[in-house]
Structures are given as C-alpha cells and as structure tokens.
Amino acid sequence: MSTALVIGASRGLGLEFVRQYLGDGWKVYATHRSEPDRIRLRDLGAQTLDLDVLDPQRMAAFAWQLDGERLDAVILNAGVYGPRNSTLHQPPATEDFDLVMRTNALAPMRLLPVLAPLVGPARGTLAFISSRMGSISATGTSHGMLYRISKAAENMVAKLAHVELSSLGVRVLALHPGWVRTDMGGPNAEIDVAASIFGMRRVIADATAYPGGGFYDYRGQSLAW
Ligand SMILES: NC(=O)c1ccc[n+]([C@@H]2O[C@H](COP(=O)([O-])OP(=O)(O)OC[C@H]3O[C@@H](n4cnc5c(N)ncnc54)[C@H](OP(=O)(O)O)[C@@H]3O)[C@@H](O)[C@H]2O)c1
C-alpha cells in the first residue's frame, strides 16, 4: 500500500488530496490544527497528526510520530495569502510579512530535514504546492506582492531541495494548482478542487513525464521559474 502525507489537510486543496488518495486505497497521514478538523479527517479514514507549521514544538512532536515511516508522496500544501491589497505602492505591515513568509517559505525549510528521511527510503515525491504567482518570469503586476514574493521564495526552497535530495532518489516538484475555488481562491476562481487535485496527482504519479526539479501546473504544463 502506498502512503501519502498531506500537510495542511483541513480544507481546500489539502482536504481534496486526502479524499482522492484515500479513494485510491492509499494510507494517508493528514495534518490539522483544530479538533473539529481532526475528527472530520479521522472519519474520512486518514491518520491524523496535529501540526501548526509555525510552531517548532508541534513540529518536533509531529516528526516523532512519523519516525520510521516510508512516504511515497508528501504534499507541502499549508499556505496563506496575506493582505489582498499588497502592491508595490502599498507595502505590507511587518506582521503580515512575518505571517506569510514564515508560513510559505520558512516552514517548508524547517520541514525539509524532517521529511527527507521519510521520503528517501521510499524514493518518493516531495510536492510543494506553490503558485504561478511565484513565477518571476510570468509576473505582470505587483498585485498580491507579498504572496508572490513568498511563493518565489518557496520555489527556491523546492529547487534547493531538488539539488540536495535528487541523489537520494527523492523527486521534488513545485506545482501550480490552477486558480481554484477554495477559501483562498474564492468563488469566482476558474476550476474546482476535484479537477485541480486530479491533475496534480497525475503529475505526481508520473515520474517519467514530470522529472524532479520541475515547476508544473495541474495540467502538466511546464512553467517558467
Ligand atoms: N486556491 C488557489 O487558487 C491556489 C492557487 C495557487 C496556489 N495555491 C496554494 O495551494 C495551497 C492550498 O491553498 P487553498 O486554496 O486550499 O487554501 P485554503 O483553502 O486557504 O487552505 C489553506 C490550508 O493551509 C493550512 N494552513 C495555513 N496556515 C497553516 C499553519 N500555520 N499550519 C498548518 N496549516 C496551515 C490551513 O489550515 P487551517 O484550516 O487550520 O487554517 C488550510 O488547510 C496554498 O499553499 C496556496 O498558496 C492555491
């Protein structure tokens, strides 16, 4: 049986990753921050783990609970958008900068040493749920500046993880889910969660077509960094 870990599984894209992997018969570890979310994930059939990625103590307890596990797919999904009005002309407040950068960039950096020994033995895939808004090449506006900067930083974390871990057989991907109808994406977004997750799971499953070190969208299109 294959095993997945979804970090940030309480709602939106993370919850749908859990549903679809469970539906395919995988064992799924799913992280949450609240008791109602733990119960919902447990009732779906997931193995639940408490994790706030901003809390080093909870990260240590989380790592201990996974000790010795072999993970075929790890989905680094937890993320925040921050202030919607952040542009070059309206720079973010320090507390917004701290929240967004710590969640989207620092937390993945802190999780890597925990996750590498779990995904290495399975020669598995580490998928960063990034965003096209983190593509420097594709940038045409400063709207959502703070989020863009955090996702560009997350992309660099993914690239560095690829450089360090590919020799161990770990495949590292940066993925753009599309613009998806979730709390973050909003009701006017282009696609639903099922289509996004179906597409990203297809990319994650096909190591030949989508080699490590790449940045792909949910349809498998290669994106410029
Ligand atoms: N939706 C889109 O259109 C879109 C587009 C591009 C990229 N993305 C990326 O896709 C990922 C998921 O987005 P989404 O649309 O599903 O967002 P969402 O509906 O806002 O869900 C965000 C998830 O991240 C978790 N999270 C946030 N801060 C956390 C923390 N400190 N510790 C642990 N978990 C935390 C949330 O948990 P709680 O419920 O506990 O808050 C929730 O499970 C994000 O990384 C986002 O940047 C989304």
The ligand as an ORCA input file, in Angstrom:
! r2SCAN-3c Opt
* xyz 0 1
  N      -6.754     28.204     -4.378
  C      -5.966     28.654     -5.343
  O      -6.443     29.195     -6.362
  C      -4.458     28.492     -5.238
  C      -3.692     28.911     -6.337
  C      -2.316     28.769     -6.293
  C      -1.730     28.195     -5.183
  N      -2.485     27.798     -4.112
  C      -1.780     27.213     -2.964
  O      -2.389     25.987     -2.609
  C      -2.258     25.756     -1.192
  C      -3.631     25.469     -0.601
  O      -4.484     26.547     -0.923
  P      -6.063     26.529     -0.670
  O      -6.659     27.278     -1.788
  O      -6.529     25.168     -0.358
  O      -6.111     27.466      0.638
  P      -7.111     27.464      1.893
  O      -8.446     26.963      1.497
  O      -6.974     28.826      2.469
  O      -6.432     26.381      2.889
  C      -5.162     26.649      3.439
  C      -4.693     25.418      4.202
  O      -3.396     25.724      4.775
  C      -3.482     25.435      6.186
  N      -2.583     26.302      6.955
  C      -2.459     27.646      6.880
  N      -1.571     28.063      7.807
  C      -1.146     26.943      8.462
  C      -0.252     26.715      9.533
  N       0.400     27.728     10.147
  N      -0.038     25.454      9.940
  C      -0.681     24.418      9.366
  N      -1.567     24.562      8.368
  C      -1.802     25.826      7.923
  C      -4.947     25.695      6.547
  O      -5.245     25.105      7.796
  P      -6.367     25.757      8.800
  O      -7.698     25.291      8.284
  O      -6.007     25.190     10.118
  O      -6.231     27.250      8.714
  C      -5.638     25.037      5.350
  O      -5.649     23.641      5.499
  C      -1.593     27.012     -0.629
  O      -0.219     26.792     -0.444
  C      -1.836     28.051     -1.715
  O      -0.849     29.065     -1.710
  C      -3.845     27.937     -4.127
*
